[in-house]
């Protein structure tokens, strides 16, 4: 991510995860592919070759900042990289 998300974006990302709105299709140390059910639509999110992509319109208005969908996927991906989760699913 080129810039860190705002506190508001982190809170929404945490809510997306806790609400079960992040469906991880593939995740590993070098990338992630997930579908995120947002408040207005469902979006595909990917991280590959150092680039985050999300279909949502937020990035059209704020291209330098990641959206909540990307932030939620980053939380899963980072947990996998740190060895806290093996598949991105909640282990609670």
Backbone bond lengths (Angstrom), bond angles and torsions (degrees), N, CA, C in turn:
res aa  C-N    CA-C-N  psi(-1)  N-CA   C-N-CA  omega(-1)  CA-C   N-CA-C  phi
1 X - - - 1.451 - - 1.517 108.63 -
2 X 1.302 115.69 131.99 1.460 119.00 -177.50 1.525 111.94 -71.59
3 X 1.307 117.43 -37.98 1.460 121.43 176.04 1.516 108.44 -129.58
4 X 1.300 115.46 152.60 1.449 119.92 179.52 1.529 110.39 -73.99
5 X 1.321 117.36 142.73 1.464 119.51 176.43 1.533 111.24 -65.33
6 X 1.317 116.08 155.74 1.461 121.19 176.11 1.529 109.46 -71.44
7 X 1.318 116.44 166.44 1.468 120.67 177.84 1.524 110.54 -59.41
8 X 1.325 116.79 -38.11 1.463 121.28 178.98 1.533 110.62 -61.42
9 X 1.319 116.49 -42.55 1.470 121.13 179.00 1.524 110.49 -65.68
10 X 1.343 118.46 -42.90 1.470 121.08 177.39 1.527 110.81 -60.30
11 X 1.347 117.01 -41.79 1.476 120.13 179.33 1.533 110.59 -62.82
12 X 1.322 115.94 -43.19 1.465 118.67 178.83 1.531 110.76 -66.19
13 X 1.323 117.35 -38.34 1.464 121.19 178.03 1.528 110.43 -61.02
14 X 1.325 116.89 -44.23 1.467 121.03 178.36 1.523 110.51 -62.78
15 X 1.339 116.58 -40.67 1.460 120.90 177.76 1.531 110.94 -62.86
16 X 1.330 117.40 -43.30 1.460 120.85 178.19 1.527 111.22 -57.46
17 X 1.324 116.22 -43.13 1.467 120.34 179.16 1.517 111.70 -67.47
18 X 1.323 117.00 -49.33 1.470 120.74 -177.97 1.517 112.02 -63.97
19 X 1.320 117.19 -28.91 1.465 121.89 -179.86 1.523 112.87 -83.79
20 X 1.320 116.86 0.06 1.461 120.44 179.42 1.514 113.82 71.16
21 X 1.322 116.60 28.89 1.462 121.14 -176.97 1.531 113.36 -93.76
22 X 1.323 117.49 4.27 1.462 121.25 179.67 1.529 108.22 -112.09
23 X 1.314 116.02 114.16 1.461 121.83 177.44 1.525 108.31 -105.69
24 X 1.325 115.85 108.86 1.462 121.27 -177.89 1.527 108.87 -85.82
25 X 1.332 115.94 124.38 1.465 121.26 178.87 1.519 111.47 -94.78
26 X 1.325 116.28 -36.15 1.467 121.49 178.85 1.523 107.37 -156.15
27 X 1.329 115.11 139.71 1.462 119.59 178.05 1.524 108.66 -152.38
28 X 1.303 115.05 142.61 1.454 121.49 178.06 1.511 108.54 -162.40
29 X 1.314 117.51 -177.07 1.461 120.06 -176.02 1.524 114.41 -63.61
30 X 1.331 117.57 -18.68 1.463 119.89 -176.24 1.521 114.31 -111.79
31 X 1.330 117.44 2.30 1.450 117.68 179.41 1.509 114.28 176.79
32 X 1.315 114.00 173.88 1.462 121.80 179.05 1.521 108.53 -150.27
33 X 1.316 115.37 147.81 1.465 122.39 171.06 1.518 106.05 -134.35
34 X 1.337 115.64 125.05 1.458 120.28 -177.81 1.522 110.45 -146.34
35 X 1.307 114.59 160.34 1.455 122.10 170.90 1.519 106.32 -111.59
36 X 1.327 116.26 130.31 1.457 121.18 -178.19 1.527 108.75 -119.83
37 X 1.327 114.75 124.43 1.458 120.75 177.30 1.525 107.96 -86.69
38 X 1.310 115.83 103.26 1.452 120.96 179.53 1.517 111.46 -83.15
39 X 1.298 116.36 -173.41 1.458 120.72 179.71 1.528 112.28 -72.77
40 X 1.335 116.99 -26.67 1.463 120.84 -174.87 1.515 113.97 -114.22
41 X 1.319 117.53 -21.39 1.461 121.10 -176.45 1.523 108.78 -165.72
42 X 1.304 115.83 178.67 1.465 122.17 176.85 1.519 108.08 -110.80
43 X 1.347 115.94 136.05 1.461 121.11 -172.57 1.520 111.49 -128.83
44 X 1.322 114.82 143.75 1.458 121.81 172.52 1.527 108.13 -86.80
45 X 1.325 116.46 133.09 1.464 122.06 178.59 1.518 108.08 -125.92
46 X 1.325 116.05 134.13 1.462 120.62 177.15 1.526 109.80 -136.66
47 X 1.317 113.70 151.66 1.456 121.50 168.28 1.509 106.18 -132.63
48 X 1.315 116.42 119.67 1.460 122.03 179.75 1.524 108.28 -154.52
49 X 1.293 115.97 141.63 1.467 123.23 177.26 1.528 111.69 52.27
50 X 1.329 115.55 38.76 1.454 120.91 175.06 1.514 116.08 79.25
51 X 1.329 118.10 9.73 1.464 122.01 -177.32 1.524 111.66 -123.79
52 X 1.323 116.05 129.32 1.460 122.44 172.95 1.515 109.09 -92.17
53 X 1.336 116.29 137.96 1.456 122.32 177.32 1.519 109.45 -134.36
54 X 1.330 116.01 138.31 1.459 122.26 173.75 1.513 107.41 -143.10
55 X 1.320 115.81 143.96 1.466 121.13 -177.76 1.528 113.18 -79.59
56 X 1.323 118.74 -8.89 1.466 120.32 -172.95 1.532 111.77 -70.96
57 X 1.329 117.25 157.72 1.464 120.88 -178.10 1.531 114.80 -75.69
58 X 1.337 119.07 -9.75 1.466 121.41 -178.46 1.526 111.49 -54.46
59 X 1.308 116.50 -43.35 1.467 120.80 -177.34 1.525 112.23 -67.99
60 X 1.323 118.15 -20.31 1.466 120.41 174.96 1.533 110.51 -66.77
61 X 1.324 115.89 -34.52 1.463 121.63 -178.48 1.528 112.78 -91.22
62 X 1.338 116.36 -31.84 1.474 121.85 -177.97 1.528 109.34 -131.50
63 X 1.324 117.93 69.11 1.475 120.09 -174.08 1.520 114.29 -63.38
64 X 1.314 117.73 -22.40 1.469 119.85 -178.42 1.528 112.78 -85.34
65 X 1.326 117.71 -10.77 1.463 121.42 -178.03 1.531 111.04 -115.42
66 X 1.308 116.98 139.72 1.462 119.38 176.46 1.530 111.23 -75.38
67 X 1.308 115.87 146.93 1.460 121.61 176.59 1.532 109.94 -80.20
68 X 1.319 116.48 174.02 1.465 121.33 179.56 1.526 111.80 -65.71
69 X 1.325 117.19 -29.29 1.465 120.69 179.51 1.527 110.15 -67.15
70 X 1.326 116.09 -43.11 1.465 120.54 175.97 1.517 110.22 -66.33
71 X 1.334 117.64 -43.44 1.468 120.85 -179.28 1.531 110.83 -60.57
72 X 1.335 117.18 -40.92 1.470 120.46 178.31 1.518 110.80 -63.24
73 X 1.325 116.68 -43.21 1.468 120.08 178.47 1.518 111.15 -67.88
74 X 1.327 117.64 -34.90 1.455 120.61 176.70 1.527 110.16 -61.97
75 X 1.332 117.61 -40.81 1.465 120.59 178.45 1.528 111.33 -59.68
76 X 1.329 116.56 -43.36 1.468 120.57 177.80 1.522 110.12 -65.81
77 X 1.314 116.07 -50.01 1.463 120.86 -177.48 1.530 111.20 -60.11
78 X 1.321 116.82 -42.70 1.463 120.35 179.49 1.529 111.29 -64.78
79 X 1.333 116.94 -39.18 1.462 120.45 177.88 1.530 110.54 -62.80
80 X 1.327 116.88 -39.91 1.466 120.91 178.00 1.524 109.66 -64.66
81 X 1.332 116.65 -45.01 1.469 120.14 179.37 1.518 111.57 -61.35
82 X 1.326 117.03 -35.33 1.462 121.23 -178.91 1.527 112.05 -82.39
83 X 1.329 117.53 -3.85 1.449 121.43 178.54 1.518 114.03 82.07
84 X 1.330 117.89 11.79 1.458 120.61 179.91 1.519 111.87 -78.33
85 X 1.315 116.45 -27.27 1.470 122.18 179.13 1.510 107.17 -137.87
86 X 1.320 115.28 148.50 1.451 117.25 178.98 1.511 113.48 -100.86
87 X 1.337 117.22 -17.93 1.463 119.27 -178.91 1.515 112.91 -135.40
88 X 1.311 118.25 5.28 1.444 121.44 179.62 1.510 114.58 85.72
89 X 1.320 117.56 -4.13 1.454 119.12 -179.92 1.524 110.80 -88.08
90 X 1.303 115.00 152.39 1.465 121.34 179.30 1.531 109.12 -62.14
91 X 1.312 116.26 130.45 1.452 120.35 179.94 1.526 111.78 -102.38
92 X 1.324 116.21 16.02 1.462 121.40 -178.24 1.442 113.67 -76.87
